[in-house]
Amino acid sequence: MGIENSALDGSPGEDPPPSRAHRFTVSVRCSLNIKQSVNQHSRPPHTLNDILAQLEEWPRTRFVREPTPLLEAPNLAATLGRAPADILLKMDAESGFGLGGNKARKLEFELSPPRLEDVTCVITCGGPQSNHSRLTAAAAARLGLRCVIVVNGEPATPHTGNAYLHRLFGAEIRTVQSREERDPTMEEVAAEIDADGGKAIVIPLGASTPLGSLGYVRAAAEISRQWSDRTHAGTTWIFVSASSCGTYAGLALGFTLLEASDVRLVGVSPDVNESEIIEETARLIRGAADLLGTEVSTPPNLMIPTEAYVGQGYGLRSPEADEATTLLARTEGVVLDPVYTAKTAAAMLDWCRSGRVPHGDRVVLWHTGGYPTAVI
Ligand SMILES: Cc1ncc(COP(=O)(O)O)c(C=O)c1O
């Protein structure tokens, strides 16, 4: 199996980047499909349609009610001096499963039927208010499997938000004191289950694996179908949260495969710095492209990661994020979460107001969920 070439290019694209956001390119050439081997030195024999068809046939467990809504936000657009159809909301928060959110698309692949053969328990990890752990627990409940969540830190009592939902969905909680203890503890729990005659599947943090990222390759195709009947001449700027980066990587690979040269993906960090986004996204794109047996070179102007909206840190409110939350609520009746989507929306508003997103271009805020933490 070969990633024959891999390069990151931090050089700016055609537009000058803002001070703390830059573009990068991932080039990856892979020559082994999990379904068919090809000569290591030849071009893989795939067309775009072959790749998309292969993705559609890939085993997965359906959790998401597709397509998730793509809503116009005309009142928000008016406050930004934009045309009504130029500000869109892609509502993965409304996936119809476990109170919504982006992790369900990744879990469809991570918890596919072949991977669940003989499995008795799903193990994952996260913080006390993890959205990912909530959806993993909901998925395990639907599949009739035991679920153990390794949680770093104690939630406040009484349990609210995701901490409440983890327990409502029937997950068992193993508490550790630090993030570093999560992975070894998940392995310990898996070994215990094995020793008891069961079989565990371990889902890494955020389900951000190459396999999980395929969920967002499909999502890129999904939104492309949704906007195919809306004529639009300019560039489309998608603002999406990038933390463990599976969402960002999947979309980047998807739009690369779709040759969507008119799309820009602004990856807004709630915690990590830009170089971490670049490194992790590149790793996931390489891995996911490898699974699909294809070769890609992401366009230099596709991905624009930014850490400029983190504020005081992960999970801490910022004035810009609070303003975005109030504005979305009062113009569109849409609820943002304070940790991820509020900061992503803050970036979107700033880029629209400052003119970095030119008038006439289209904007999508990809709403990745987090409802339970919006109301605690
Ligand atoms: C609501 C929400 N949005 C966005 C993200 C970030 O997604 P990713 O980890 O794929 O970068 C998360 C991750 O936990 C999340 O819970």
The ligand as an SDF file (V2000), in Angstrom:
LIG
                    3D

 16 16  0  0  0  0  0  0  0  0999 V2000
  -20.7500   20.0320   17.9640 C   0  0  0  0  0  0  0  0  0  0  0  0
  -19.3990   19.7650   17.3860 C   0  0  0  0  0  0  0  0  0  0  0  0
  -19.0160   20.4350   16.2930 N   0  0  0  0  0  0  0  0  0  0  0  0
  -17.8130   20.2440   15.7380 C   0  0  0  0  0  0  0  0  0  0  0  0
  -16.9110   19.3600   16.2780 C   0  0  0  0  0  0  0  0  0  0  0  0
  -15.5670   19.2020   15.6240 C   0  0  0  0  0  0  0  0  0  0  0  0
  -15.5670   18.1230   14.7300 O   0  0  0  0  0  0  0  0  0  0  0  0
  -14.2230   17.3280   14.4450 P   0  0  0  0  0  0  0  0  0  0  0  0
  -13.8100   16.7230   15.7370 O   0  0  0  0  0  0  0  0  0  0  0  0
  -14.5610   16.3590   13.3800 O   0  0  0  0  0  0  0  0  0  0  0  0
  -13.2010   18.3210   14.0000 O   0  0  0  0  0  0  0  0  0  0  0  0
  -17.2510   18.6300   17.4110 C   0  0  0  0  0  0  0  0  0  0  0  0
  -16.2760   17.6980   18.0080 C   0  0  0  0  0  0  0  0  0  0  0  0
  -16.4310   17.2070   19.0690 O   0  0  0  0  0  0  0  0  0  0  0  0
  -18.5450   18.8170   17.9750 C   0  0  0  0  0  0  0  0  0  0  0  0
  -18.9340   18.1450   19.0640 O   0  0  0  0  0  0  0  0  0  0  0  0
  1  2  1  0
  2  3  1  0
  2 15  2  0
  3  4  2  0
  4  5  1  0
  5  6  1  0
  5 12  2  0
  6  7  1  0
  7  8  1  0
  8  9  2  0
  8 10  1  0
  8 11  1  0
 12 13  1  0
 12 15  1  0
 13 14  2  0
 15 16  1  0
M  END
$$$$
